[in-house]
């Protein structure tokens, strides 16, 4: 059987379309390639973004900002010593970019100027820390990326 150039073009198009459809379908149904948004309520969080900018600006007016250091027990978050730690409230959110099942949030409950995030909750790798805290009526925000 002899194939003319018109039939060869049609066969080439069908093969190309089949090749593309195979990759589109395999990428759509394979959970290995399942990439979610950073947060579930992405657009709602975007509307609150100016509020976060204001909180970060408040943080920069402090003499000393929130800091952290890695210890044997976990991550130790240090709050400013010039403030009364009994009036500090808020939450600490740890976000793992590679796996959202590892994300967790911890309320701020202080008995001194330090808050310990236990080592057993943290895996090695990159983490984003967001400390959203309030002192009296002012809100503050501290964000950083760490490698644990």
Backbone torsions as a table, in degrees:
resi	resn	phi	psi	omega
1	UNK	NA	131.6	-177.8
2	UNK	-101.7	131.3	179.7
3	UNK	-103.2	125.9	178.2
4	UNK	-86.4	174.8	-173.7
5	UNK	-67.1	-31.2	178.1
6	UNK	-65.7	-43.5	177.9
7	UNK	-65.7	-38.2	179.2
8	UNK	-64.2	-38.9	177.9
9	UNK	-65.8	-43.2	179.0
10	UNK	-63.3	-43.1	178.5
11	UNK	-63.2	-41.4	178.9
12	UNK	-62.9	-43.3	177.9
13	UNK	-63.2	-43.8	180.0
14	UNK	-63.0	-42.4	178.1
15	UNK	-64.4	-42.3	-179.8
16	UNK	-64.6	-45.9	179.0
17	UNK	-63.4	-40.7	178.0
18	UNK	-63.4	-41.9	178.2
19	UNK	-60.7	-46.7	179.5
20	UNK	-65.4	-44.4	-179.8
21	UNK	-62.8	-37.8	177.4
22	UNK	-58.8	-47.6	-179.0
23	UNK	-69.9	-36.0	177.9
24	UNK	-64.4	-45.7	-179.1
25	UNK	-68.2	-42.5	-178.6
26	UNK	-67.0	-35.9	177.0
27	UNK	-71.0	-30.9	-178.5
28	UNK	-74.7	-36.2	-174.0
29	UNK	-99.3	-13.5	-178.9
30	UNK	-82.3	122.7	-178.3
31	UNK	-70.3	-16.9	177.4
32	UNK	-63.8	-28.6	-179.4
33	UNK	-103.4	19.9	-178.6
34	UNK	-83.9	108.1	-179.5
35	UNK	-113.7	121.6	-178.6
36	UNK	-95.4	168.7	171.9
37	UNK	-68.7	164.4	-178.7
38	UNK	-60.3	-43.4	176.3
39	UNK	-131.3	156.9	-179.1
40	UNK	-64.2	-44.4	-177.4
41	UNK	-97.9	63.2	-173.0
42	UNK	-59.5	-47.1	-176.1
43	UNK	-71.6	-33.9	175.1
44	UNK	-66.2	-39.0	177.6
45	UNK	-67.4	-34.2	179.5
46	UNK	-64.1	-34.7	179.0
47	UNK	-69.1	-25.4	179.8
48	UNK	-89.6	3.2	-173.2
49	UNK	-63.3	-38.8	178.9
50	UNK	-62.9	-35.4	176.1
51	UNK	-61.4	-40.7	177.6
52	UNK	-65.8	-37.7	177.8
53	UNK	-62.9	-41.7	178.4
54	UNK	-64.5	-41.1	179.0
55	UNK	-64.5	-39.6	178.0
56	UNK	-66.9	-34.9	176.7
57	UNK	-65.8	-38.5	176.1
58	UNK	-62.7	-38.5	-179.5
59	UNK	-63.0	-33.8	-178.6
60	UNK	-73.9	-13.3	178.2
61	UNK	-84.7	-11.1	179.2
62	UNK	-72.6	152.2	175.7
63	UNK	-62.5	-48.1	174.4
64	UNK	-128.6	135.0	-179.3
65	UNK	-90.5	176.2	174.5
66	UNK	-62.9	142.3	176.0
67	UNK	-136.7	170.0	-179.4
68	UNK	-142.7	158.6	170.7
69	UNK	-152.2	151.1	-180.0
70	UNK	-85.9	131.3	176.9
71	UNK	-125.6	178.0	177.8
72	UNK	-66.9	-28.9	-178.4
73	UNK	-84.2	-19.1	-178.2
74	UNK	149.2	-145.9	178.9
75	UNK	-100.7	127.9	180.0
76	UNK	-105.1	115.1	179.6
77	UNK	-98.0	123.8	-177.1
78	UNK	-104.8	128.1	177.7
79	UNK	-97.2	158.6	-177.7
80	UNK	-58.6	134.7	-176.4
81	UNK	-77.1	-18.0	-179.8
82	UNK	-77.9	-7.6	179.3
83	UNK	-100.7	156.0	175.4
84	UNK	-80.8	114.3	-174.9
85	UNK	-64.1	-20.5	178.8
86	UNK	-69.9	-20.4	-178.6
87	UNK	-97.8	2.4	179.7
88	UNK	-88.5	124.5	176.8
89	UNK	-131.8	166.2	176.9
90	UNK	144.4	-153.7	-178.1
91	UNK	-149.8	156.1	176.4
92	UNK	-117.4	125.2	-179.9
93	UNK	-114.2	124.2	176.6
94	UNK	-109.2	123.3	-174.8
95	UNK	-114.7	127.8	177.8
96	UNK	-104.9	108.3	-176.2
97	UNK	-60.0	-29.5	-175.3
98	UNK	-85.5	-15.1	-176.4
99	UNK	-158.4	108.0	-176.3
100	UNK	-71.7	-14.4	177.0
101	UNK	-69.9	-18.6	-179.9
102	UNK	-89.5	-8.7	179.2
103	UNK	-63.6	143.5	174.9
104	UNK	-154.7	162.1	-178.1
105	UNK	-127.7	138.9	-179.1
106	UNK	-127.2	130.3	175.6
107	UNK	-71.9	149.6	178.8
108	UNK	-84.0	116.4	176.9
109	UNK	-133.7	105.8	-171.6
110	UNK	-107.5	139.6	169.5
111	UNK	-112.8	-10.6	170.5
112	UNK	-152.0	-160.5	-175.4
113	UNK	-83.1	6.3	-176.1
114	UNK	-119.5	147.1	173.6
115	UNK	-126.1	128.1	-178.4
116	UNK	-103.5	125.1	170.4
117	UNK	-96.0	115.3	-172.9
118	UNK	-62.1	146.5	-179.3
119	UNK	-62.2	-31.3	-176.6
120	UNK	-66.8	-19.4	179.7
121	UNK	-89.6	-8.9	-173.4
122	UNK	-113.7	132.3	172.6
123	UNK	-100.9	158.1	176.7
124	UNK	-63.9	143.3	178.7
125	UNK	133.4	-166.2	-176.3
126	UNK	-85.5	136.9	176.4
127	UNK	-134.2	145.8	169.8
128	UNK	-106.9	126.4	-179.9
129	UNK	-107.7	132.8	177.1
130	UNK	-129.0	111.6	179.2
131	UNK	-104.0	106.1	179.7
132	UNK	-104.2	106.3	-172.7
133	UNK	-133.4	162.4	-176.0
134	UNK	-133.2	137.1	174.5
135	UNK	-127.6	120.1	-171.4
136	UNK	55.5	-111.3	-178.1
137	UNK	-110.3	-5.2	-179.0
138	UNK	-92.6	138.0	177.6
139	UNK	-102.0	144.3	-178.1
140	UNK	-132.6	156.4	179.1
141	UNK	-142.1	132.2	176.0
142	UNK	-126.3	124.4	178.9
143	UNK	-127.5	140.2	175.3
144	UNK	-157.4	162.9	175.3
145	UNK	-112.2	135.3	180.0
146	UNK	-131.6	159.2	169.8
147	UNK	-113.1	116.2	-176.7
148	UNK	-96.5	NA	NA
